[in-house]
Amino acid sequence: MAHTIKRGFITSFDKSTYTCSVYLIEAQTITLDNVPVALHVDATSMLNGAYCAVLFFDESNLSEAIVFASYTSPTSGSVPAYPPGRMAFIPKYKLQDGNISTGSATIQAGGINNIPARANAILCNIAISSTTATAQATFGPPGATTCSMVVQAASKELDMSCLVPLNSSGQLGVTVSATTYVLIYVYGYVM
């Protein structure tokens, strides 16, 4: 009796019983019905067509299984849409890696690399450095500030994680007081 994990995708989900039907990808012809879903899995992520991980307690007995994770596929042509206000996590994506000259810049985030065009905000890690001590960088929708960072010493890197709202075009605004190196990794988005 060995434990095994198989990938599948959700074909239906019943909130009242917290069970789902799963089509197993590796098996290609097997659909499991009434599979329990682990309680730590958020019901809003149990979307038809979403991928899932199924733990089999006995690999030879398909009835002893539980769905313990649900996720969207970064390569799928039809990624299920999460409900408004819910954080969706994506594989780490480098949105910006380079210098931004003194003043303001606009970076397109929505519609790029698994970030929907109509995303309201992105979850990101931002790192900055500048040869100018006390250089300041602000981030938010163009024309507004949500996150602000100040370099304390020349050529020292400063980083932080924040949830940055985007404008209706899916753009992020960056304003710097001096030429600043900006590195932005995106980990998720909110619709």
N, C-alpha and C positions, 0 to 999 in steps of 0.2 A: 504494500500500500504506500504509494508515493504521492506527495502533493505536487501539483503542477498548475501553472498559470497559462491561460490561453486568451488570445485576443478575439473580440467579437464586435458586433455593433448592435445597438438597441433597436428593436423593431416595435416595441410598445412598453409602456410603463404604467403601472397602476398605483397611484398615490395612496389609495385606501388600504392596500395590503403591503405596500412597499416591495413589490415584486415586479419583474420585467420579463420580457421575452428577448432572447439574444440569439443572433445568427452567428455561429462560430466561423471565423475567417479561415483558420487552418483546416477545418473539416470540410468546408465548402458545401455540405449538404445537410448539416445538422442545425436545427433551431431548437433551443431549449425554452420551455415555457415555465412561468411561475418561479423564476429564479429569485431567491431573496436578495435584497440589496442591503449592503452594510449601512448602518444608521448614520455613519459619519459622511456618507455621500449626500450632497445637497440635492434635493428633489428637482431643483431648477436646472441641474446639469444632465438630468436623465431625459434627453431629447431624442426623438426618433432620428436615427441616422448617426448619432454620436457613437464614437468608439468606446469600448469598455474593456476592462481587465476582469477576467473571471478566474477565481481560485477554485480548483477542484481538490477536495480533501482526499479523494481516492481517484486517481486518474482513470481507473477502469469503470468507475460508477458515475455517470454523467448527472445523476440526480443529487449528488452531494457536492453542491457548488454554491458560490456566493459571488455577486458582483461587488468588487471593492473599490473600483475607480471608474470614472467616466471622463472622457476627454474628446476634444475635436481633433481631427487629423490635419496637420499642417499642409498635407499634399492633396487633400480631398477637394474636388471641384465644387462640392455642395456642403460646406460646413454649416451645421445647424446654428441658428441665431440664438444667442442668450437673451433672456428677458431684460428690459431696460433696468438700469441700476445695478446689475450684477457684474462683478469682476470676472473677466475671462482671462485666464493665463495662457500665454503663448510661448513657444521656444524663444530664448533670448535673441534679440535682433538689434544690431548696431545701427541706430538711426543717424547719428552724427559723429564724425571723427575728424576734427580739423579746427583750424583757427577761424574765429569770427572777428572781423575788424570792428573797431569802435563804432557804436551805433546799434541799429536794430537789424535783425535778420528773421526771415520766416522759413520754417522747415515744414515740409509736407509730411505728415504722419499717417493720416487717415487714407485708406486705400492702398497701403504699402505693406507687404509681407505679413499677411494674416491680421492686419489691423483694418477693420471695416471702414469704409469711406465716411460713414456717419457716426463714428465713435465720438463720444462726448469727452473722454479723457484717456490719458495713457498712464500706466504705472511704469516708472522708469528710475534708473540709477544714473545720476549726472555727476561727472567729474570735470573740474575746471582747473586750469593753471595759467598764470600770466607772468611775464617778466616785470610787470608793474605791481608793486606792493599796493594793497588796498583796491585792486581792481574788483569791480562788482559786476555780477551777472544776474539777470532776472529772467524767469521763465513763466510762461502762461499763454493764454490765447493772445494773438497779436494785439498790442495796445493795453494789455492788463498784466498785472503781476500776481502770480500765485506762489512761486518759490523764489527765494533770493539767496545769493551766496556772495561772500566777500573774501577775497584772497588775503590772508593775514601777512604773508611774506612772499617776496618775489620768488618765482619758480617752485613754489610749494603746491602740491596737488591737494585739492579739497573735493570731497565727494559726499553725496547724499542721495537718498531715495525719496521720491515724492510722487504724488498723483497730480498730474498737470492737466487742467482742462484744455480742450482744443476749441477753435472757433467752428462755425457751421460748415466750413470747407475742409475740416480735418487738419488745420494748421496749428503749429506751435510757434509762438513768438519768443525770440531771444534778444535781450538787450544787454550790451556790455559797455562798460565805461572806458575800457582800453582793450587793445587786441588781446584776445583770450582764446586759449585752446579749450575746446568743448568736446567732451565725449559723452554720448547719450546711448544707453542700452535700454530697450523697451522689453518689459516682461509681461505686460497685460494691458487690457483696456476695459473701459466701462461704456456701455451703450446708453 
